[in-house]
């Protein structure tokens, strides 16, 4: 027995030695008594008690309480290894944009954060672009692609092998306005687009991070400017709403948009004059999605004019708008950005008579809409064009031209027995 005890004791020390060695690789600062500038520093702990080595170096301020640094640190969102002070080891696996839809299940979608929103966001039209892609396939006479991929979405185009002209057109002329786009990958003003949740919720300037050590802020109060980054083509709703108009080929105008187009001032929408932003009317379920895969924007929209002006805050889907209230026989809407109360006008008697029954609200109340005629598309297979999904130039140049565009009284058309406004082109 006496001969076996030293061997038994030695085994314990060997096991303990391996344990200490492993622990030192995982929690090096617990053994090294970290010193910076000759001063001993305490290991940073989050409010949960979790050690967060990132905070030894990162001193950026976080303005919003929901993502406070003392509560989440850095690694909860940006990943990496918070249990080491070695630079390379700490930054292994770090992500710049935690809300990128490719990795969001590991960050924003964690169990204690926003897991309920993952399926909603990935299925909304801003993420899928299904309606736009499907329409292009039909216009180009490539319904066979749509038949093979009936639920086609932007995410599929990153790996889909096809010689489709419609998809090539989309990737080069439309491919920067969707949530799957990797934020910062494209040049110039396109770098601000995409990025999953951050496409809308990230506000602030990069300069603040560099000069003031102020972390970009996340906000649920989405300003109109964020929406207009994408909603400035086709019907130009983002321009017209705030009183801006683009002539054909962007020929004249005193306002220069972020992409260089020239705009001139016109009378803005009455809702813009009242100080309303896009999110004051459009709901979370419309914009972020409700988990349903919609095929076009008409299916997805829940708010119409009647939701506020007739149904007093009740959407087409039957949900109640939280910022609409009725007091003393009057309806009020609370602005989501400025929190001001606005009186919601009731429709006049003329709106209700039998002669106007088939008219949509916009058929009478839309003062003007941009009208584009003679739109043509040119494709040159010899030239190269930036593929917005791949982030590089590939063969095939697409160019759009138009004969003329006017801001004029809206064109009316009959749709499902209703007289509505349409935008030619």
C-alpha contacts under 8 A as a table, 3 or more apart, distances in Angstrom:
res1	aa1	res2	aa2	distance
1	X	4	X	5.37
1	X	5	X	6.70
2	X	5	X	5.65
2	X	6	X	7.80
3	X	6	X	6.68
3	X	7	X	7.64
4	X	7	X	5.34
4	X	8	X	6.23
5	X	8	X	4.98
5	X	9	X	6.03
6	X	9	X	5.04
6	X	10	X	5.92
7	X	10	X	5.02
7	X	11	X	6.18
8	X	11	X	5.16
8	X	12	X	6.53
9	X	12	X	5.19
9	X	13	X	6.49
10	X	13	X	5.13
10	X	14	X	6.19
11	X	14	X	5.05
11	X	15	X	6.17
12	X	15	X	5.17
12	X	16	X	6.11
13	X	16	X	4.99
13	X	17	X	5.95
14	X	17	X	4.97
14	X	18	X	6.36
15	X	18	X	5.24
15	X	19	X	6.25
16	X	19	X	4.95
16	X	20	X	6.12
17	X	20	X	5.19
17	X	21	X	6.14
18	X	21	X	5.05
18	X	22	X	6.12
19	X	22	X	5.18
19	X	23	X	6.07
20	X	23	X	4.98
20	X	24	X	6.07
21	X	24	X	5.14
21	X	25	X	6.55
22	X	25	X	5.28
22	X	26	X	6.51
23	X	26	X	5.11
23	X	27	X	5.75
23	X	28	X	7.33
24	X	27	X	5.19
24	X	28	X	4.54
24	X	29	X	7.84
24	X	30	X	7.42
24	X	31	X	6.31
25	X	28	X	5.56
25	X	84	X	7.71
26	X	83	X	6.05
26	X	84	X	6.48
27	X	30	X	5.59
27	X	31	X	7.32
27	X	83	X	5.43
27	X	84	X	5.91
28	X	31	X	5.52
28	X	32	X	6.00
28	X	83	X	7.56
28	X	84	X	5.88
28	X	85	X	7.09
29	X	32	X	4.94
29	X	33	X	5.70
29	X	34	X	5.57
29	X	43	X	7.23
29	X	84	X	6.84
29	X	85	X	6.83
30	X	33	X	6.18
30	X	43	X	7.83
33	X	40	X	6.82
33	X	41	X	7.62
34	X	40	X	5.99
34	X	41	X	6.09
34	X	42	X	7.85
35	X	38	X	5.72
35	X	39	X	5.19
35	X	40	X	4.45
35	X	41	X	6.02
36	X	39	X	5.38
36	X	40	X	6.60
36	X	41	X	7.16
43	X	51	X	6.71
43	X	52	X	7.59
43	X	53	X	6.98
43	X	56	X	7.82
44	X	51	X	5.76
44	X	52	X	5.56
44	X	53	X	6.29
44	X	55	X	6.33
44	X	56	X	6.92
45	X	48	X	7.66
45	X	49	X	5.47
45	X	50	X	5.48
45	X	51	X	4.42
45	X	52	X	5.76
45	X	70	X	7.74
46	X	49	X	5.21
46	X	50	X	5.34
46	X	51	X	6.31
46	X	52	X	6.66
46	X	69	X	7.99
46	X	70	X	5.17
46	X	71	X	5.37
46	X	72	X	6.85
46	X	73	X	6.73
47	X	50	X	7.41
47	X	70	X	6.12
47	X	71	X	5.22
48	X	71	X	7.01
51	X	82	X	7.26
51	X	83	X	6.83
52	X	55	X	6.10
52	X	73	X	6.42
52	X	74	X	7.74
52	X	75	X	7.69
52	X	82	X	4.97
52	X	83	X	6.42
53	X	56	X	5.60
53	X	82	X	4.76
53	X	83	X	5.60
53	X	84	X	6.04
53	X	85	X	6.10
54	X	57	X	6.01
54	X	58	X	6.03
54	X	73	X	7.35
54	X	74	X	6.37
54	X	75	X	7.45
54	X	82	X	5.51
54	X	85	X	7.58
54	X	90	X	7.54
55	X	58	X	4.88
55	X	59	X	6.50
55	X	73	X	6.98
55	X	74	X	7.53
56	X	59	X	7.88
56	X	85	X	7.92
59	X	213	X	7.12
60	X	209	X	7.44
60	X	213	X	4.67
60	X	214	X	5.35
60	X	215	X	5.65
61	X	69	X	7.46
61	X	213	X	6.22
61	X	214	X	4.86
61	X	215	X	5.65
62	X	65	X	7.75
62	X	67	X	7.08
62	X	68	X	5.72
62	X	69	X	6.22
62	X	214	X	6.44
62	X	215	X	5.32
62	X	216	X	7.61
62	X	217	X	7.05
63	X	68	X	7.17
63	X	214	X	7.78
63	X	215	X	7.51
63	X	217	X	6.48
64	X	67	X	5.91
64	X	68	X	6.26
64	X	217	X	6.79
64	X	218	X	7.20
65	X	68	X	4.89
67	X	71	X	7.00
67	X	72	X	6.23
68	X	71	X	5.35
68	X	72	X	6.18
68	X	73	X	7.38
69	X	72	X	5.25
69	X	73	X	4.37
69	X	74	X	6.93
70	X	73	X	5.73
72	X	75	X	7.47
72	X	76	X	5.66
72	X	77	X	7.69
73	X	76	X	6.44
74	X	77	X	6.02
74	X	78	X	5.84
74	X	79	X	7.29
74	X	82	X	7.98
75	X	78	X	4.86
75	X	79	X	4.20
75	X	80	X	5.84
75	X	81	X	6.95
75	X	82	X	6.16
76	X	79	X	5.91
76	X	107	X	6.75
77	X	98	X	5.63
77	X	107	X	5.16
77	X	108	X	6.88
78	X	94	X	5.57
78	X	95	X	5.10
78	X	96	X	6.43
78	X	97	X	7.17
78	X	98	X	5.61
78	X	107	X	7.34
79	X	93	X	6.49
79	X	94	X	5.07
79	X	95	X	6.42
79	X	107	X	7.56
80	X	89	X	7.93
80	X	90	X	5.62
80	X	91	X	5.11
80	X	92	X	5.38
80	X	93	X	4.92
80	X	94	X	4.37
80	X	95	X	7.65
81	X	84	X	6.43
81	X	89	X	6.67
81	X	90	X	4.50
81	X	91	X	6.58
81	X	92	X	6.90
81	X	93	X	7.87
82	X	85	X	7.82
82	X	90	X	6.09
83	X	90	X	7.43
84	X	89	X	6.86
84	X	90	X	5.79
85	X	89	X	7.76
85	X	90	X	6.46
86	X	89	X	5.38
86	X	90	X	5.85
87	X	90	X	5.20
87	X	91	X	6.23
88	X	91	X	5.28
88	X	92	X	6.13
89	X	92	X	5.33
91	X	94	X	5.20
95	X	98	X	6.05
97	X	100	X	5.80
97	X	183	X	7.57
97	X	195	X	7.15
97	X	198	X	7.81
98	X	103	X	7.11
98	X	104	X	6.20
98	X	107	X	5.80
98	X	108	X	6.82
99	X	103	X	7.23
99	X	104	X	5.14
99	X	107	X	7.06
99	X	108	X	6.26
99	X	195	X	6.41
99	X	196	X	5.29
99	X	197	X	5.26
99	X	198	X	6.03
100	X	103	X	5.82
100	X	104	X	5.65
100	X	180	X	7.10
100	X	182	X	6.78
100	X	183	X	7.73
100	X	195	X	5.01
100	X	196	X	4.88
100	X	197	X	7.24
100	X	198	X	7.87
101	X	104	X	4.99
101	X	105	X	7.76
101	X	122	X	7.50
101	X	179	X	7.40
101	X	180	X	5.96
101	X	195	X	7.19
101	X	196	X	5.26
101	X	197	X	7.91
102	X	105	X	7.83
102	X	180	X	7.63
103	X	106	X	5.73
103	X	107	X	6.96
104	X	107	X	5.02
104	X	108	X	5.47
104	X	109	X	5.73
104	X	118	X	7.74
105	X	108	X	6.49
105	X	109	X	4.44
105	X	110	X	6.22
105	X	115	X	7.58
105	X	118	X	7.17
106	X	109	X	6.09
106	X	110	X	5.83
107	X	110	X	5.59
108	X	113	X	5.93
108	X	114	X	5.68
108	X	115	X	7.25
109	X	113	X	6.01
109	X	114	X	4.83
109	X	115	X	4.16
109	X	116	X	7.56
109	X	117	X	7.33
109	X	118	X	6.14
110	X	113	X	5.27
110	X	114	X	6.43
110	X	115	X	5.73
111	X	114	X	7.01
111	X	115	X	5.69
112	X	115	X	7.55
114	X	117	X	5.66
114	X	118	X	7.25
115	X	118	X	5.69
116	X	119	X	7.06
116	X	120	X	7.54
117	X	120	X	5.09
117	X	121	X	6.04
118	X	121	X	5.48
118	X	122	X	6.21
119	X	122	X	5.32
119	X	123	X	6.16
119	X	291	X	5.50
120	X	123	X	5.43
120	X	124	X	6.29
120	X	288	X	6.41
120	X	289	X	4.80
120	X	290	X	4.91
120	X	291	X	3.87
120	X	292	X	7.18
121	X	124	X	5.34
121	X	127	X	6.82
121	X	288	X	5.19
121	X	289	X	5.59
121	X	290	X	7.76
121	X	291	X	7.26
122	X	127	X	5.62
122	X	128	X	7.04
122	X	291	X	7.95
123	X	127	X	6.46
123	X	128	X	6.25
123	X	289	X	6.69
123	X	291	X	5.82
123	X	292	X	6.37
123	X	293	X	5.26
123	X	294	X	7.71
124	X	127	X	5.51
124	X	128	X	6.21
124	X	287	X	7.35
124	X	288	X	6.23
124	X	289	X	4.65
124	X	290	X	7.50
124	X	291	X	7.17
124	X	292	X	7.32
124	X	293	X	6.55
124	X	294	X	7.06
125	X	128	X	4.92
125	X	129	X	5.01
125	X	130	X	6.47
125	X	131	X	7.39
125	X	289	X	7.75
125	X	293	X	7.83
125	X	294	X	6.80
125	X	295	X	7.80
125	X	296	X	7.40
125	X	297	X	7.28
125	X	300	X	8.00
126	X	129	X	5.67
126	X	177	X	7.61
126	X	178	X	5.25
126	X	179	X	6.04
126	X	287	X	7.81
127	X	153	X	7.87
127	X	154	X	7.10
127	X	178	X	5.28
127	X	179	X	4.69
127	X	180	X	6.05
127	X	196	X	7.87
128	X	152	X	7.81
128	X	153	X	4.47
128	X	154	X	5.23
128	X	155	X	7.01
128	X	178	X	7.32
129	X	132	X	5.51
129	X	133	X	6.24
129	X	153	X	5.98
129	X	154	X	6.13
129	X	178	X	6.78
130	X	133	X	5.19
130	X	134	X	5.88
130	X	151	X	7.13
130	X	152	X	6.09
130	X	153	X	5.05
130	X	154	X	7.28
130	X	294	X	7.93
130	X	295	X	6.02
130	X	296	X	7.11
131	X	134	X	5.24
131	X	135	X	6.10
131	X	295	X	5.23
131	X	296	X	4.51
131	X	297	X	7.18
132	X	135	X	5.21
132	X	136	X	6.28
132	X	296	X	7.77
133	X	136	X	5.23
133	X	137	X	6.28
133	X	152	X	7.65
133	X	153	X	7.42
133	X	166	X	7.66
133	X	167	X	7.13
133	X	170	X	7.03
134	X	137	X	5.18
134	X	138	X	6.39
134	X	146	X	6.67
134	X	152	X	7.65
135	X	138	X	5.18
135	X	139	X	6.17
136	X	139	X	4.99
136	X	140	X	6.06
136	X	166	X	5.46
136	X	167	X	7.66
136	X	170	X	7.73
137	X	140	X	5.26
137	X	141	X	6.13
137	X	142	X	4.89
137	X	143	X	5.84
137	X	145	X	7.36
137	X	146	X	6.89
137	X	166	X	5.34
137	X	167	X	7.38
138	X	141	X	4.97
138	X	142	X	5.78
138	X	143	X	5.50
139	X	142	X	7.63
140	X	165	X	7.19
140	X	166	X	5.93
142	X	145	X	5.88
142	X	146	X	7.22
142	X	164	X	7.30
142	X	166	X	7.50
143	X	146	X	4.97
143	X	147	X	6.06
144	X	147	X	4.97
144	X	148	X	6.24
145	X	148	X	5.17
145	X	149	X	6.07
145	X	164	X	7.91
146	X	149	X	4.91
146	X	150	X	5.04
146	X	151	X	7.80
146	X	152	X	7.11
147	X	150	X	5.34
149	X	152	X	5.19
152	X	156	X	6.50
153	X	156	X	5.53
153	X	157	X	7.06
154	X	157	X	5.29
154	X	158	X	7.29
154	X	178	X	7.69
154	X	180	X	7.22
155	X	158	X	5.91
155	X	180	X	6.72
156	X	159	X	5.96
156	X	160	X	5.79
157	X	160	X	4.89
157	X	161	X	7.97
157	X	167	X	7.90
158	X	389	X	6.75
158	X	390	X	7.43
163	X	168	X	7.82
164	X	167	X	5.39
164	X	168	X	6.31
165	X	168	X	5.08
165	X	169	X	6.02
166	X	169	X	5.05
166	X	170	X	6.18
167	X	170	X	4.93
167	X	171	X	6.11
168	X	171	X	5.17
168	X	172	X	6.31
169	X	172	X	5.38
169	X	173	X	5.88
169	X	174	X	7.41
169	X	398	X	6.71
170	X	173	X	5.44
170	X	174	X	4.78
170	X	175	X	5.67
171	X	174	X	5.89
171	X	175	X	4.38
171	X	176	X	7.87
171	X	387	X	5.52
171	X	388	X	5.61
171	X	389	X	6.05
172	X	175	X	5.88
172	X	385	X	6.74
172	X	386	X	5.97
172	X	387	X	4.75
172	X	388	X	5.65
172	X	398	X	7.33
173	X	176	X	7.83
173	X	388	X	7.94
173	X	398	X	7.37
174	X	177	X	6.37
175	X	178	X	6.94
175	X	181	X	7.93
175	X	387	X	7.62
175	X	388	X	5.17
175	X	389	X	6.19
176	X	181	X	6.52
176	X	190	X	6.89
176	X	193	X	6.67
176	X	194	X	7.05
176	X	388	X	5.76
176	X	389	X	7.49
177	X	181	X	7.57
177	X	193	X	6.72
177	X	194	X	6.57
177	X	230	X	5.65
178	X	181	X	5.94
178	X	193	X	7.90
178	X	194	X	5.73
179	X	194	X	4.60
179	X	195	X	5.63
179	X	196	X	4.52
179	X	197	X	7.51
179	X	199	X	6.85
180	X	194	X	6.28
180	X	195	X	6.33
180	X	196	X	6.00
181	X	193	X	7.32
181	X	194	X	4.67
181	X	195	X	5.75
181	X	196	X	7.54
181	X	389	X	6.81
182	X	185	X	5.78
182	X	194	X	6.07
182	X	195	X	5.22
183	X	186	X	7.59
183	X	191	X	5.90
183	X	192	X	6.36
183	X	193	X	6.03
183	X	194	X	5.22
183	X	195	X	4.41
183	X	199	X	7.88
184	X	187	X	7.42
184	X	190	X	7.60
184	X	191	X	4.09
184	X	192	X	6.27
184	X	193	X	7.61
185	X	191	X	5.99
185	X	391	X	6.72
186	X	190	X	5.52
186	X	191	X	4.92
186	X	388	X	7.14
186	X	391	X	6.15
187	X	190	X	5.75
187	X	191	X	5.52
188	X	191	X	5.83
189	X	192	X	5.95
189	X	193	X	7.77
189	X	258	X	6.48
189	X	259	X	6.43
190	X	193	X	5.48
192	X	199	X	7.53
193	X	199	X	6.01
193	X	229	X	7.26
193	X	230	X	7.76
194	X	198	X	7.50
194	X	199	X	4.94
195	X	198	X	5.53
195	X	199	X	5.20
196	X	199	X	5.68
197	X	200	X	6.10
197	X	201	X	6.06
197	X	202	X	7.76
198	X	201	X	4.83
198	X	202	X	4.62
198	X	218	X	7.68
199	X	202	X	6.47
199	X	226	X	7.71
200	X	203	X	7.95
200	X	222	X	6.42
200	X	226	X	6.05
200	X	227	X	7.44
201	X	218	X	5.24
201	X	219	X	5.15
201	X	220	X	6.13
201	X	221	X	7.72
201	X	222	X	6.39
202	X	216	X	6.63
202	X	217	X	5.85
202	X	218	X	4.73
202	X	219	X	6.52
203	X	216	X	6.18
203	X	217	X	5.34
203	X	218	X	6.10
203	X	219	X	6.89
204	X	208	X	7.36
204	X	216	X	5.23
204	X	217	X	5.94
205	X	208	X	5.44
205	X	209	X	7.17
205	X	216	X	6.68
206	X	209	X	5.25
206	X	210	X	6.68
206	X	216	X	7.18
207	X	210	X	5.17
207	X	211	X	5.97
207	X	212	X	7.80
208	X	211	X	5.28
208	X	212	X	5.01
208	X	213	X	6.32
208	X	214	X	5.46
208	X	215	X	7.49
208	X	216	X	7.73
209	X	212	X	5.73
209	X	213	X	4.52
209	X	214	X	4.63
209	X	215	X	5.51
209	X	216	X	6.87
210	X	213	X	5.69
210	X	214	X	7.67
211	X	214	X	7.92
219	X	222	X	6.74
221	X	279	X	7.92
221	X	336	X	6.57
221	X	337	X	5.67
222	X	226	X	6.77
222	X	279	X	6.85
222	X	337	X	7.72
223	X	226	X	5.78
223	X	227	X	7.35
223	X	277	X	6.56
223	X	278	X	7.69
223	X	279	X	7.97
223	X	337	X	7.55
224	X	227	X	5.32
224	X	228	X	6.37
224	X	277	X	5.41
224	X	278	X	5.91
224	X	279	X	7.96
225	X	228	X	5.12
225	X	229	X	6.46
226	X	229	X	5.51
226	X	230	X	7.88
227	X	230	X	6.07
227	X	231	X	6.06
227	X	238	X	7.35
227	X	278	X	7.51
228	X	231	X	4.68
228	X	232	X	5.66
228	X	238	X	5.00
228	X	239	X	7.40
229	X	232	X	6.76
230	X	233	X	7.49
231	X	236	X	6.66
231	X	237	X	6.54
231	X	238	X	5.26
232	X	235	X	7.57
232	X	236	X	4.61
232	X	237	X	6.39
232	X	238	X	5.13
232	X	239	X	6.10
233	X	236	X	4.82
233	X	237	X	7.78
234	X	425	X	7.98
235	X	369	X	7.77
235	X	370	X	6.58
235	X	423	X	6.51
236	X	239	X	5.38
236	X	240	X	6.24
236	X	370	X	7.15
237	X	240	X	5.20
237	X	241	X	5.84
238	X	241	X	5.62
238	X	242	X	6.90
239	X	242	X	5.67
239	X	243	X	6.26
239	X	244	X	4.76
239	X	245	X	6.17
240	X	243	X	4.98
240	X	244	X	5.21
240	X	245	X	6.13
240	X	266	X	7.90
240	X	268	X	6.52
240	X	269	X	7.29
240	X	369	X	7.34
240	X	370	X	7.79
241	X	244	X	7.49
241	X	268	X	5.58
241	X	269	X	5.01
241	X	272	X	6.53
242	X	268	X	4.84
242	X	269	X	6.34
242	X	272	X	5.95
243	X	265	X	5.66
243	X	266	X	4.74
243	X	267	X	5.00
243	X	268	X	3.62
243	X	269	X	6.77
244	X	263	X	5.96
244	X	264	X	5.61
244	X	265	X	4.74
244	X	266	X	5.61
244	X	267	X	7.88
244	X	268	X	7.36
245	X	263	X	5.29
245	X	264	X	5.33
245	X	265	X	6.31
245	X	266	X	6.62
245	X	370	X	7.65
245	X	407	X	7.51
246	X	250	X	5.61
246	X	251	X	7.94
246	X	252	X	7.70
246	X	253	X	7.58
246	X	261	X	7.54
246	X	262	X	6.45
246	X	263	X	4.80
246	X	264	X	6.62
247	X	250	X	5.01
247	X	251	X	5.86
247	X	252	X	6.35
247	X	253	X	7.96
247	X	262	X	7.85
247	X	263	X	7.23
247	X	404	X	7.94
247	X	405	X	6.10
247	X	406	X	7.12
248	X	251	X	6.23
248	X	402	X	6.84
248	X	403	X	7.54
248	X	404	X	5.40
248	X	405	X	5.15
248	X	406	X	7.97
249	X	401	X	7.56
249	X	402	X	7.42
250	X	253	X	7.79
250	X	261	X	5.38
250	X	262	X	5.17
250	X	263	X	7.06
251	X	262	X	6.56
252	X	262	X	5.76
252	X	263	X	6.68
252	X	264	X	7.03
253	X	256	X	7.47
253	X	262	X	4.79
253	X	263	X	4.37
253	X	264	X	4.16
253	X	265	X	7.71
254	X	262	X	6.61
254	X	263	X	6.19
254	X	264	X	5.64
254	X	265	X	7.89
255	X	262	X	5.66
255	X	263	X	4.90
255	X	264	X	6.01
255	X	265	X	7.79
256	X	259	X	7.89
256	X	260	X	5.69
256	X	261	X	5.74
256	X	262	X	4.79
256	X	263	X	6.20
257	X	260	X	5.29
257	X	261	X	5.27
257	X	262	X	6.34
257	X	263	X	7.05
258	X	261	X	7.43
268	X	272	X	6.41
268	X	273	X	6.71
269	X	272	X	5.23
269	X	273	X	6.43
270	X	273	X	5.01
270	X	274	X	6.34
271	X	274	X	5.04
271	X	275	X	6.58
271	X	276	X	5.59
272	X	275	X	5.11
272	X	276	X	5.26
272	X	277	X	6.91
273	X	276	X	7.48
274	X	342	X	7.74
275	X	335	X	7.92
276	X	280	X	5.98
276	X	335	X	6.42
277	X	280	X	5.43
277	X	281	X	7.66
277	X	335	X	7.86
277	X	337	X	7.69
278	X	281	X	5.98
278	X	282	X	6.13
279	X	282	X	4.87
279	X	283	X	6.49
279	X	336	X	7.20
280	X	283	X	7.76
280	X	323	X	7.93
280	X	334	X	7.81
280	X	335	X	5.85
280	X	336	X	5.77
281	X	303	X	7.05
282	X	286	X	6.40
282	X	287	X	6.89
282	X	302	X	7.97
282	X	303	X	6.43
283	X	286	X	5.17
283	X	287	X	6.25
283	X	302	X	7.74
283	X	303	X	7.52
283	X	321	X	7.84
284	X	287	X	5.26
284	X	288	X	5.47
284	X	289	X	6.91
285	X	288	X	5.56
285	X	289	X	4.55
285	X	290	X	4.96
286	X	289	X	5.30
286	X	290	X	7.31
286	X	300	X	6.02
286	X	301	X	5.81
286	X	302	X	6.50
289	X	292	X	7.05
294	X	297	X	7.43
294	X	299	X	6.12
294	X	300	X	6.00
295	X	299	X	6.93
296	X	299	X	5.66
296	X	300	X	6.73
297	X	300	X	5.00
297	X	301	X	6.09
298	X	301	X	5.54
301	X	304	X	7.81
302	X	315	X	5.59
302	X	316	X	5.13
302	X	317	X	5.80
303	X	306	X	7.93
303	X	307	X	5.85
303	X	315	X	5.29
303	X	316	X	6.30
304	X	307	X	5.42
304	X	308	X	7.76
304	X	315	X	7.36
304	X	316	X	7.46
305	X	308	X	6.11
305	X	309	X	6.14
305	X	310	X	7.73
305	X	361	X	6.90
306	X	309	X	4.92
306	X	310	X	4.56
306	X	311	X	5.83
306	X	312	X	7.86
307	X	310	X	6.08
307	X	311	X	5.00
307	X	312	X	6.13
307	X	313	X	5.30
307	X	314	X	5.19
307	X	315	X	5.02
307	X	316	X	7.01
308	X	311	X	5.87
308	X	312	X	4.73
308	X	313	X	4.83
308	X	314	X	7.10
308	X	324	X	7.44
308	X	344	X	7.02
309	X	312	X	5.99
309	X	313	X	7.97
309	X	344	X	6.35
309	X	345	X	6.29
309	X	346	X	5.35
309	X	347	X	6.50
310	X	346	X	6.74
310	X	347	X	7.17
311	X	314	X	5.32
311	X	315	X	7.67
312	X	324	X	6.99
312	X	325	X	7.48
312	X	326	X	7.32
312	X	331	X	6.56
313	X	320	X	5.70
313	X	321	X	5.03
313	X	322	X	7.80
313	X	323	X	7.99
313	X	324	X	5.27
313	X	325	X	7.26
314	X	317	X	7.96
314	X	318	X	5.81
314	X	319	X	5.71
314	X	320	X	4.74
314	X	321	X	6.20
315	X	318	X	5.14
315	X	319	X	5.44
315	X	320	X	6.43
315	X	321	X	7.18
316	X	319	X	7.57
321	X	324	X	5.68
322	X	325	X	7.73
323	X	333	X	5.53
323	X	334	X	5.06
323	X	335	X	7.35
323	X	336	X	7.63
324	X	331	X	7.01
324	X	332	X	5.69
324	X	333	X	4.55
324	X	334	X	6.54
325	X	331	X	5.76
325	X	332	X	5.38
325	X	333	X	6.55
326	X	329	X	6.42
326	X	330	X	5.50
326	X	331	X	4.36
326	X	332	X	6.17
327	X	330	X	5.28
327	X	331	X	6.35
327	X	332	X	7.60
330	X	343	X	7.44
330	X	344	X	7.62
331	X	343	X	6.11
331	X	344	X	5.33
331	X	345	X	7.52
332	X	341	X	6.21
332	X	342	X	5.41
332	X	343	X	4.61
332	X	344	X	5.39
333	X	341	X	5.55
333	X	342	X	5.07
333	X	343	X	6.41
333	X	344	X	6.54
334	X	339	X	5.57
334	X	340	X	5.51
334	X	341	X	4.45
334	X	342	X	6.23
335	X	338	X	5.56
335	X	339	X	4.53
335	X	340	X	5.25
335	X	341	X	6.37
335	X	342	X	7.50
336	X	339	X	5.38
347	X	351	X	6.16
347	X	352	X	7.84
348	X	351	X	5.55
348	X	352	X	7.29
349	X	352	X	5.40
349	X	353	X	6.69
350	X	353	X	5.48
350	X	356	X	7.20
351	X	356	X	6.05
351	X	357	X	7.47
352	X	356	X	6.76
352	X	357	X	6.73
353	X	356	X	5.81
353	X	357	X	6.55
354	X	357	X	5.14
355	X	358	X	7.64
356	X	359	X	5.30
358	X	417	X	6.90
358	X	418	X	5.01
358	X	419	X	5.96
359	X	363	X	6.07
359	X	364	X	7.58
359	X	418	X	6.07
359	X	419	X	4.94
359	X	420	X	6.86
360	X	363	X	5.30
360	X	364	X	7.45
360	X	418	X	6.59
360	X	419	X	5.86
360	X	420	X	5.57
361	X	364	X	5.94
361	X	365	X	6.04
361	X	366	X	7.94
362	X	365	X	4.79
362	X	366	X	4.77
362	X	420	X	6.86
362	X	421	X	6.44
363	X	366	X	6.24
363	X	410	X	7.67
363	X	412	X	6.82
363	X	419	X	6.73
363	X	420	X	5.48
363	X	421	X	5.59
364	X	367	X	7.72
366	X	369	X	7.39
366	X	409	X	7.88
366	X	410	X	7.09
367	X	408	X	7.95
367	X	409	X	6.14
367	X	410	X	7.30
368	X	407	X	6.17
368	X	408	X	4.93
368	X	409	X	4.43
368	X	410	X	5.29
369	X	407	X	5.63
369	X	408	X	5.95
369	X	409	X	6.54
369	X	410	X	5.48
369	X	423	X	7.05
370	X	405	X	6.81
370	X	406	X	5.73
370	X	407	X	4.51
370	X	408	X	6.66
370	X	423	X	6.95
371	X	405	X	5.42
371	X	406	X	5.20
371	X	407	X	6.11
371	X	408	X	7.06
371	X	410	X	7.88
371	X	423	X	5.70
371	X	424	X	5.69
371	X	425	X	7.05
372	X	375	X	7.05
372	X	402	X	7.17
372	X	403	X	7.87
372	X	404	X	6.11
372	X	405	X	4.27
372	X	406	X	6.58
372	X	423	X	7.50
372	X	424	X	5.78
372	X	425	X	4.95
373	X	402	X	6.43
373	X	403	X	5.95
373	X	404	X	5.69
373	X	405	X	6.19
373	X	424	X	6.55
373	X	425	X	5.47
374	X	401	X	7.94
374	X	402	X	5.11
374	X	403	X	4.70
374	X	404	X	6.82
374	X	425	X	7.14
375	X	400	X	7.07
375	X	401	X	5.60
375	X	402	X	4.10
375	X	403	X	6.41
375	X	425	X	6.10
376	X	400	X	5.76
376	X	401	X	5.09
376	X	402	X	5.99
377	X	398	X	6.95
377	X	399	X	5.68
377	X	400	X	4.60
377	X	401	X	6.31
378	X	397	X	7.96
378	X	398	X	5.70
378	X	399	X	5.14
378	X	400	X	6.41
378	X	401	X	7.99
379	X	396	X	6.63
379	X	397	X	5.54
379	X	398	X	4.71
379	X	399	X	6.59
380	X	383	X	5.82
380	X	396	X	5.59
380	X	397	X	5.07
380	X	398	X	6.68
381	X	384	X	7.60
381	X	395	X	6.09
381	X	396	X	4.12
381	X	397	X	6.25
382	X	395	X	6.65
382	X	396	X	6.28
382	X	397	X	7.57
383	X	395	X	5.95
383	X	396	X	5.51
383	X	397	X	5.30
384	X	393	X	5.86
384	X	394	X	5.28
384	X	395	X	4.38
384	X	396	X	5.17
384	X	397	X	5.23
385	X	393	X	4.95
385	X	394	X	5.65
385	X	395	X	6.42
385	X	396	X	6.09
385	X	397	X	4.92
385	X	398	X	7.24
386	X	391	X	6.77
386	X	392	X	5.37
386	X	393	X	4.02
386	X	394	X	6.40
387	X	390	X	5.45
387	X	391	X	5.64
387	X	392	X	5.52
387	X	393	X	5.55
387	X	394	X	6.38
388	X	391	X	5.08
388	X	392	X	7.18
402	X	405	X	7.55
410	X	421	X	6.02
410	X	422	X	6.93
410	X	423	X	7.36
411	X	421	X	5.81
411	X	422	X	5.65
411	X	423	X	6.79
411	X	424	X	7.90
412	X	419	X	6.47
412	X	420	X	5.55
412	X	421	X	4.76
412	X	422	X	5.96
413	X	419	X	5.59
413	X	420	X	5.51
413	X	421	X	6.38
413	X	422	X	6.53
414	X	417	X	6.00
414	X	418	X	5.49
414	X	419	X	4.58
414	X	420	X	6.21
415	X	418	X	5.15
415	X	419	X	6.24
415	X	420	X	6.69
